[in-house]
Amino acid sequence: MTKHHVPATKLDTISARTLSHYQANAAEFWEGTRDHDVTQNYAAIIDALGGKAKLRILDFGCGPGRDLRALRELGHLPTGLDGCEAFVDMARASAGCEVLHQNFFELNLPATSFDGIFANASLFHIPFAELPRALSALRDALVAGGVLFCSNPRSFDEDQEGWNGERYGTYLTRESWARVIGEAGFTLEREYLRPANKRPEEQPWLAMIWRKH
């Protein structure tokens, strides 16, 4: 049995409240995010994987399927994963891809099955103490030399985590994100801030490209 660093009852509460929020607001979330331009992030993971065709990419926290569909249209073989049942149904219908219905805290992924993992605005929903376990599961799902792309909101001063309305979030500094992901068996290759063409103090999103050791 897997040992949790966060008490199981607390994890259950975090999962239930956060997923209930997304379940209840799935349609509004789709309308609010469907037109976001994240082509810079698609290019980052594809370029890191040599621009090859038919890359096997896991969209970790795929939501309603915007990025799944885009990656498929770019000629790749994406698989989605989300804990919200409404998002899983929407992503399957929108993208026509396989979508795994899995809780971030109880991942069950096939070993060495993906060339890349696209974690766009998803890892930060995991409590800090649980990040090593989740990152280890993602690392093991990658082939040797596989790439993890992640984009998370960053803290400008000190690490914080807790509730933002009904959603739980972990907001780490750039240094803390680098440390926890690096310790999970990845090497940092590139990073940048978003939105593009803004001053650093107006760029709350930290994008990072990591390679499995």
C-alpha positions, 0 to 999 in steps of 0.5 A: 500500500502506498504511503501518503505524506499527506493524511489520506483524509486531507487528500480526499478533501482536497480532491473532492472539493477541487474536482467538485468545483471543476465538475460544477463549472466545466462548461464555463471553464471550457468557454473561458479557456478554449481560445487561450493561445498556448502554441508557445508551450506546444512548440516547447515540448515538441522541439525538446523531443526533436520535432519528431512525428507521432510523439506519444504525449500524455496531457496531464490534467487535460481539462476539456481537451483543448490541448489534446485536440491541438496536439493531435492536429499537429500529427501526434498521438496524445493521451489525456488524463484528468480527475474531473469526470465532466472534463474526461467526457468533454475531452473524449468527445472533442479530441477523439483521443484516449482519456484516462480518468485518474486522480492526481493522487492515485496515478496508475500509468504504464511504465515507459509509455510516453515520449513526453508529458504535457502538464499545463497548469496542473501540477500546482493542484498537488500539495507540496508534500505529495509532489515527489510521489506524483513526479516519480509516477510521471518520470516512470511513465516516460521513456528514457530521455523523455521530456516533462513540460510543466507550466505553473503559477509561481510565487514571487516571494515565498512558497505558499499552498492552500485554498483559493476558493474551492480549488487547492493550489501550491504556489512555489518560487522558481527555486522551489519548483526547480528543486522538487522536480530536479530531485524527482529525477529530471534535468532542467533544460529550459525555462521561460515566463508567461505571458510573453512580451510582459515585464517579469513582475507581470508574468506569473506563469513559469514554464519549464522543460525537463528531461528524464535522467 
